[in-house]
Amino acid sequence: MPTIKVENVSRYYWQKREGWFWKRRKEIGVEDVSLTVEQGEFVYIIGSSGSGKSTLLNLMAGQDKPSKGAVYIESENVADLRKARGRKLPLLIGYVSQQHTLDRGKTVGEALEAAARVGYRKFGGKKELNHRIQKALGITGLSGMQDKYPGMLTAGECRRVELARALINSPPILVLDEVTANLDADSMWDVFLLLNEINAMGTTIVMSTHNINYVNMVRRRVITLVDGRLYSDEIKGRYGEVKKK
């Protein structure tokens, strides 16, 4: 089963500054981070805004490439998987970004079908494709909504569509960046409960969150970042209770 290994990963961004002379300033996203996530784990990535949570998740999900170090899924470099023929990465990792990414001009069914096409030849024809769409909708509590447009859904339902899209190829790993941000309390708890059910079925979940109550109530592994560095890694941790690495 897939294990995520982050080995001495750093990601730098270069900012242009202009004054009397032009120069570049290095901004740190994350620096020298190493960790391992085993299959079936549920891991929270926490820290203040700008601590590097999104950068780390983007690197783990293959959405960005490290400046130094590497991220591996088992023995395969995620950076190489990004370039692999047949787009293998989405079959291993389902990713939901912090920003809402649904196309308002596409129905829920069309959005899921576009994502499912990644594994189209692997999983069969139109009948099998429709089965996978219905399964993803059922898991996320959206049965019967394939003909709805995003504008017809609540913010919480839109987030669930993005989760369904991430799950459509049955990946063993989900990487979620602030998936509950800007949701009302009821929608937030619905999403958290859904994630627990998905994890109970064996899917690895790595997610960032600012929801202190949920982290403290549902005690899982908590990784804390400070200024782009790994500050603490606690099994069954609580928000804010850390032991410096």
C-alpha positions as a LaTeX table, in Angstrom:
\begin{tabular}{lrrr}
\hline
Residue & $x$ (\AA) & $y$ (\AA) & $z$ (\AA) \\
\hline
Met1 & 0.00 & 0.00 & 0.00 \\
Pro2 & 1.31 & 3.50 & $-0.83$ \\
Thr3 & 3.39 & 5.35 & 1.73 \\
Ile4 & 4.17 & 9.06 & 1.36 \\
Lys5 & 7.77 & 9.99 & 2.12 \\
Val6 & 8.87 & 13.62 & 2.25 \\
Glu7 & 12.66 & 13.72 & 2.28 \\
Asn8 & 14.49 & 16.96 & 3.14 \\
Val9 & 12.09 & 19.00 & 1.04 \\
Ser10 & 12.45 & 22.75 & 0.56 \\
Arg11 & 10.47 & 25.05 & $-1.69$ \\
Tyr12 & 11.62 & 28.59 & $-2.36$ \\
Tyr13 & 9.91 & 31.39 & $-4.22$ \\
Trp14 & 11.76 & 34.32 & $-5.74$ \\
Gln15 & 10.21 & 37.76 & $-5.40$ \\
Lys16 & 11.30 & 40.60 & $-7.66$ \\
Arg17 & 12.15 & 43.84 & $-5.92$ \\
Glu18 & 12.83 & 47.10 & $-7.65$ \\
Gly19 & 14.54 & 50.18 & $-6.27$ \\
Trp20 & 17.79 & 51.78 & $-7.19$ \\
Phe21 & 18.73 & 48.41 & $-8.60$ \\
Trp22 & 16.88 & 45.23 & $-9.41$ \\
Lys23 & 17.34 & 42.17 & $-7.24$ \\
Arg24 & 15.56 & 38.99 & $-6.26$ \\
Arg25 & 14.56 & 38.06 & $-2.73$ \\
Lys26 & 14.15 & 34.44 & $-1.69$ \\
Glu27 & 10.90 & 33.64 & 0.12 \\
Ile28 & 10.67 & 30.34 & 1.99 \\
Gly29 & 7.61 & 28.17 & 1.41 \\
Val30 & 8.92 & 25.19 & 3.36 \\
Glu31 & 12.48 & 24.32 & 4.33 \\
Asp32 & 14.14 & 20.98 & 5.05 \\
Val33 & 10.94 & 19.10 & 5.90 \\
Ser34 & 11.04 & 15.32 & 6.30 \\
Leu35 & 8.14 & 13.08 & 7.31 \\
Thr36 & 6.43 & 9.81 & 6.47 \\
Val37 & 2.70 & 9.13 & 6.19 \\
Glu38 & 1.66 & 5.48 & 6.24 \\
Gln39 & $-1.30$ & 4.12 & 4.32 \\
Gly40 & $-4.54$ & 4.56 & 6.26 \\
Glu41 & $-3.36$ & 7.43 & 8.45 \\
Phe42 & $-5.38$ & 10.60 & 9.07 \\
Val43 & $-2.99$ & 13.53 & 9.44 \\
Tyr44 & $-3.70$ & 17.18 & 10.23 \\
Ile45 & $-1.26$ & 19.82 & 8.99 \\
Ile46 & $-1.65$ & 22.92 & 11.16 \\
Gly47 & 0.05 & 26.27 & 11.65 \\
Ser48 & $-0.60$ & 29.97 & 11.31 \\
Ser49 & $-1.22$ & 31.64 & 7.94 \\
Gly50 & 2.02 & 31.69 & 5.99 \\
Ser51 & 3.52 & 28.77 & 7.91 \\
Gly52 & 3.85 & 26.66 & 4.75 \\
Lys53 & 0.81 & 24.37 & 5.02 \\
Ser54 & $-0.43$ & 24.90 & 1.45 \\
Thr55 & 3.09 & 24.67 & 0.06 \\
Leu56 & 3.70 & 21.34 & 1.78 \\
Leu57 & 0.37 & 19.91 & 0.65 \\
Asn58 & 0.96 & 21.05 & $-2.93$ \\
Leu59 & 4.33 & 19.29 & $-2.90$ \\
Met60 & 2.83 & 16.11 & $-1.43$ \\
Ala61 & 0.05 & 16.12 & $-4.03$ \\
Gly62 & 2.42 & 16.75 & $-6.93$ \\
Gln63 & 0.93 & 20.14 & $-7.69$ \\
Asp64 & 4.34 & 21.79 & $-7.25$ \\
Lys65 & 7.97 & 20.71 & $-7.52$ \\
Pro66 & 10.49 & 20.98 & $-4.66$ \\
Ser67 & 13.45 & 23.32 & $-4.95$ \\
Lys68 & 15.40 & 20.72 & $-2.95$ \\
Gly69 & 14.66 & 17.20 & $-1.78$ \\
Ala70 & 11.93 & 14.91 & $-3.05$ \\
Val71 & 8.49 & 13.47 & $-2.29$ \\
Tyr72 & 7.92 & 9.76 & $-2.92$ \\
Ile73 & 4.87 & 7.56 & $-3.18$ \\
Glu74 & 6.48 & 4.25 & $-2.28$ \\
Ser75 & 9.61 & 4.29 & $-4.47$ \\
Glu76 & 8.27 & 6.62 & $-7.16$ \\
Asn77 & 9.20 & 10.29 & $-7.21$ \\
Val78 & 6.03 & 12.41 & $-7.29$ \\
Ala79 & 7.75 & 14.92 & $-9.57$ \\
Asp80 & 8.26 & 12.12 & $-12.11$ \\
Leu81 & 4.67 & 10.92 & $-11.71$ \\
Arg82 & 3.49 & 14.39 & $-12.77$ \\
Lys83 & 5.08 & 13.77 & $-16.17$ \\
Ala84 & 4.14 & 10.10 & $-16.51$ \\
Arg85 & 2.24 & 9.08 & $-19.61$ \\
Gly86 & $-1.39$ & 8.31 & $-18.82$ \\
Arg87 & $-1.39$ & 10.80 & $-15.93$ \\
Lys88 & $-0.76$ & 8.23 & $-13.23$ \\
Leu89 & $-0.69$ & 10.70 & $-10.34$ \\
Pro90 & $-4.49$ & 11.30 & $-10.10$ \\
Leu91 & $-4.94$ & 7.53 & $-9.76$ \\
Leu92 & $-2.79$ & 7.64 & $-6.61$ \\
Ile93 & $-3.68$ & 11.00 & $-5.07$ \\
Gly94 & $-7.00$ & 12.85 & $-4.93$ \\
Tyr95 & $-6.43$ & 16.56 & $-4.35$ \\
Val96 & $-8.74$ & 19.38 & $-3.26$ \\
Ser97 & $-7.23$ & 22.86 & $-3.24$ \\
Gln98 & $-8.00$ & 25.69 & $-0.85$ \\
Gln99 & $-9.71$ & 27.59 & $-3.66$ \\
His100 & $-13.05$ & 26.46 & $-5.06$ \\
Thr101 & $-12.37$ & 25.13 & $-8.54$ \\
Leu102 & $-15.71$ & 23.98 & $-9.96$ \\
Asp103 & $-16.59$ & 25.24 & $-13.43$ \\
Arg104 & $-19.94$ & 27.00 & $-13.09$ \\
Gly105 & $-20.75$ & 26.09 & $-16.70$ \\
Lys106 & $-20.53$ & 22.33 & $-16.07$ \\
Thr107 & $-22.95$ & 20.11 & $-14.23$ \\
Val108 & $-21.81$ & 17.97 & $-11.31$ \\
Gly109 & $-21.89$ & 14.91 & $-13.57$ \\
Glu110 & $-19.81$ & 16.62 & $-16.25$ \\
Ala111 & $-17.21$ & 17.73 & $-13.69$ \\
Leu112 & $-16.87$ & 14.20 & $-12.37$ \\
Glu113 & $-16.75$ & 12.70 & $-15.85$ \\
Ala114 & $-13.87$ & 14.98 & $-16.84$ \\
Ala115 & $-11.91$ & 13.82 & $-13.78$ \\
Ala116 & $-12.85$ & 10.18 & $-14.36$ \\
Arg117 & $-11.47$ & 10.28 & $-17.90$ \\
Val118 & $-7.98$ & 10.11 & $-16.38$ \\
Gly119 & $-8.54$ & 6.42 & $-15.75$ \\
Tyr120 & $-11.02$ & 5.84 & $-18.56$ \\
Arg121 & $-9.11$ & 3.19 & $-20.47$ \\
Lys122 & $-8.08$ & 1.46 & $-17.26$ \\
Phe123 & $-11.61$ & 1.13 & $-15.90$ \\
Gly124 & $-13.61$ & 0.45 & $-19.05$ \\
Gly125 & $-16.33$ & 2.08 & $-21.12$ \\
Lys126 & $-19.25$ & 4.45 & $-20.64$ \\
Lys127 & $-21.24$ & 2.09 & $-18.40$ \\
Glu128 & $-18.34$ & 1.67 & $-16.00$ \\
Leu129 & $-17.65$ & 5.40 & $-16.10$ \\
Asn130 & $-21.24$ & 6.16 & $-15.09$ \\
His131 & $-21.01$ & 3.58 & $-12.29$ \\
Arg132 & $-17.94$ & 5.31 & $-10.90$ \\
Ile133 & $-19.68$ & 8.69 & $-11.01$ \\
Gln134 & $-22.71$ & 7.35 & $-9.16$ \\
Lys135 & $-20.48$ & 5.66 & $-6.58$ \\
Ala136 & $-18.55$ & 8.89 & $-5.89$ \\
Leu137 & $-21.80$ & 10.83 & $-5.55$ \\
Gly138 & $-23.21$ & 8.21 & $-3.20$ \\
Ile139 & $-20.15$ & 8.22 & $-0.95$ \\
Thr140 & $-20.29$ & 12.01 & $-0.61$ \\
Gly141 & $-24.05$ & 12.17 & $-0.04$ \\
Leu142 & $-24.83$ & 13.74 & $-3.42$ \\
Ser143 & $-26.90$ & 11.01 & $-5.07$ \\
Gly144 & $-29.23$ & 12.40 & $-7.71$ \\
Met145 & $-27.34$ & 15.69 & $-8.10$ \\
Gln146 & $-25.41$ & 14.89 & $-11.28$ \\
Asp147 & $-27.53$ & 17.32 & $-13.34$ \\
Lys148 & $-27.13$ & 20.24 & $-10.92$ \\
Tyr149 & $-24.86$ & 23.22 & $-11.63$ \\
Pro150 & $-22.58$ & 24.68 & $-8.92$ \\
Gly151 & $-24.76$ & 27.79 & $-8.70$ \\
Met152 & $-27.66$ & 25.58 & $-7.60$ \\
Leu153 & $-25.70$ & 24.09 & $-4.67$ \\
Thr154 & $-24.70$ & 25.32 & $-1.23$ \\
Ala155 & $-21.04$ & 26.00 & $-0.43$ \\
Gly156 & $-20.92$ & 22.76 & 1.54 \\
Glu157 & $-22.38$ & 20.76 & $-1.34$ \\
Cys158 & $-19.85$ & 22.31 & $-3.74$ \\
Arg159 & $-17.06$ & 21.19 & $-1.42$ \\
Arg160 & $-18.52$ & 17.69 & $-1.45$ \\
Val161 & $-18.55$ & 17.74 & $-5.26$ \\
Glu162 & $-14.84$ & 18.56 & $-5.17$ \\
Leu163 & $-14.33$ & 15.64 & $-2.78$ \\
Ala164 & $-16.33$ & 13.38 & $-5.11$ \\
Arg165 & $-14.12$ & 14.53 & $-7.99$ \\
Ala166 & $-11.01$ & 13.72 & $-5.94$ \\
Leu167 & $-12.43$ & 10.26 & $-5.13$ \\
Ile168 & $-13.63$ & 9.38 & $-8.64$ \\
Asn169 & $-10.56$ & 7.29 & $-9.50$ \\
Ser170 & $-10.53$ & 5.56 & $-6.09$ \\
Pro171 & $-7.10$ & 6.90 & $-5.10$ \\
Pro172 & $-5.56$ & 5.49 & $-1.92$ \\
Ile173 & $-4.56$ & 9.00 & $-0.77$ \\
Leu174 & $-6.48$ & 12.27 & $-0.33$ \\
Val175 & $-4.63$ & 15.58 & 0.11 \\
Leu176 & $-6.97$ & 18.38 & 1.20 \\
Asp177 & $-6.09$ & 22.05 & 1.64 \\
Glu178 & $-8.48$ & 23.85 & 4.02 \\
Val179 & $-11.42$ & 21.91 & 2.60 \\
Thr180 & $-13.76$ & 23.24 & 5.33 \\
Ala181 & $-12.72$ & 26.90 & 5.10 \\
Asn182 & $-15.57$ & 29.42 & 4.78 \\
Leu183 & $-18.26$ & 26.80 & 5.44 \\
Asp184 & $-21.01$ & 27.24 & 8.01 \\
Ala185 & $-20.78$ & 25.09 & 11.15 \\
Asp186 & $-23.25$ & 22.42 & 9.97 \\
Ser187 & $-21.57$ & 22.03 & 6.55 \\
Met188 & $-18.15$ & 21.91 & 8.19 \\
Trp189 & $-19.13$ & 19.08 & 10.51 \\
Asp190 & $-20.80$ & 17.20 & 7.66 \\
Val191 & $-17.54$ & 17.31 & 5.69 \\
Phe192 & $-15.46$ & 16.24 & 8.69 \\
Leu193 & $-17.77$ & 13.30 & 9.41 \\
Leu194 & $-17.60$ & 12.30 & 5.74 \\
Leu195 & $-13.79$ & 12.39 & 5.84 \\
Asn196 & $-13.79$ & 10.09 & 8.88 \\
Glu197 & $-15.98$ & 7.62 & 7.01 \\
Ile198 & $-13.69$ & 7.74 & 3.98 \\
Asn199 & $-10.64$ & 7.21 & 6.20 \\
Ala200 & $-12.36$ & 4.29 & 7.94 \\
Met201 & $-12.58$ & 2.61 & 4.51 \\
Gly202 & $-8.77$ & 2.70 & 4.27 \\
Thr203 & $-8.06$ & 5.96 & 2.43 \\
Thr204 & $-5.13$ & 7.99 & 3.70 \\
Ile205 & $-6.07$ & 11.61 & 4.45 \\
Val206 & $-3.64$ & 14.48 & 4.84 \\
Met207 & $-5.38$ & 17.80 & 5.40 \\
Ser208 & $-4.74$ & 21.33 & 6.62 \\
Thr209 & $-7.28$ & 22.96 & 8.87 \\
His210 & $-7.78$ & 25.85 & 11.28 \\
Asn211 & $-10.69$ & 24.08 & 13.00 \\
Ile212 & $-9.37$ & 23.85 & 16.55 \\
Asn213 & $-12.47$ & 22.13 & 17.95 \\
Tyr214 & $-12.42$ & 19.32 & 15.43 \\
Val215 & $-8.69$ & 18.66 & 15.78 \\
Asn216 & $-9.05$ & 18.50 & 19.56 \\
Met217 & $-12.19$ & 16.37 & 19.48 \\
Val218 & $-11.13$ & 13.87 & 16.81 \\
Arg219 & $-7.61$ & 13.12 & 18.00 \\
Arg220 & $-5.36$ & 12.13 & 15.12 \\
Arg221 & $-1.76$ & 12.78 & 14.14 \\
Val222 & $-1.01$ & 16.52 & 14.19 \\
Ile223 & 1.94 & 18.03 & 12.29 \\
Thr224 & 2.68 & 21.66 & 13.10 \\
Leu225 & 4.62 & 23.98 & 10.79 \\
Val226 & 6.24 & 27.24 & 11.89 \\
Asp227 & 7.87 & 29.53 & 9.32 \\
Gly228 & 8.07 & 26.72 & 6.80 \\
Arg229 & 9.76 & 24.23 & 9.13 \\
Leu230 & 8.49 & 21.13 & 10.87 \\
Tyr231 & 7.98 & 22.22 & 14.48 \\
Ser232 & 6.12 & 19.27 & 15.97 \\
Asp233 & 4.74 & 15.86 & 14.97 \\
Glu234 & 2.36 & 14.41 & 17.57 \\
Ile235 & 0.35 & 11.19 & 17.53 \\
Lys236 & $-3.19$ & 11.94 & 18.77 \\
Gly237 & $-2.18$ & 15.56 & 19.16 \\
Arg238 & $-4.15$ & 18.62 & 20.11 \\
Tyr239 & $-4.16$ & 22.03 & 18.47 \\
Gly240 & $-1.44$ & 24.20 & 20.00 \\
Glu241 & $-0.01$ & 21.52 & 22.31 \\
Val242 & 3.34 & 20.75 & 20.73 \\
Lys243 & 6.75 & 19.44 & 21.62 \\
Lys244 & 9.45 & 21.16 & 19.63 \\
Lys245 & 11.32 & 18.84 & 17.26 \\
\hline
\end{tabular}
